[in-house]
Amino acid sequence: MKEAFSEGNQVVAQAPVLIFICADPQQAMVRDGVNYYLFDAGLATENMLLAATDLDLATHAMTGFKEPDVKRILGIPDGIKVVAATPLACTSQPSYEEAARERLAARKRKSMQELVFWNSWGVAR
């Protein structure tokens, strides 16, 4: 499975469990031409991550994978979208924790002024 992930997400090789969040766009609510399967999958993913954290498990949502490779490896049928993935590990597993910490330390984060606007788009507080 490691080969299906981008270079930046190779931390998955250290995780004992890898969960893929999948959705069927044909089964989702559509309102005003908008298909809500990504919204629904995002809510489910968030709840899963919060529950894992509450159980003192290490997890990290990611989308840096090749969907065709994941679908082929896992036999996921056509029509089903692989939306996200998350490794799952006990926080007592130092190899995963170290790999995740190393990967996150190298990330460049945008400032809040680039992401949060006040009263109008582009106006930072």
Secondary structure, DSSP 8 states (H G I E B T S, - for coil): -GGGB-GGGGGGGG-SEEEEEEE-GGGS-EETTEE-HHHHHHHHHHHHHHHHHHTTEEE--B--B-HHHHHHHHT--TT-EEEEEEEEEETT-HHHHHHHHHHHHT-----HHHH--SSSTT---
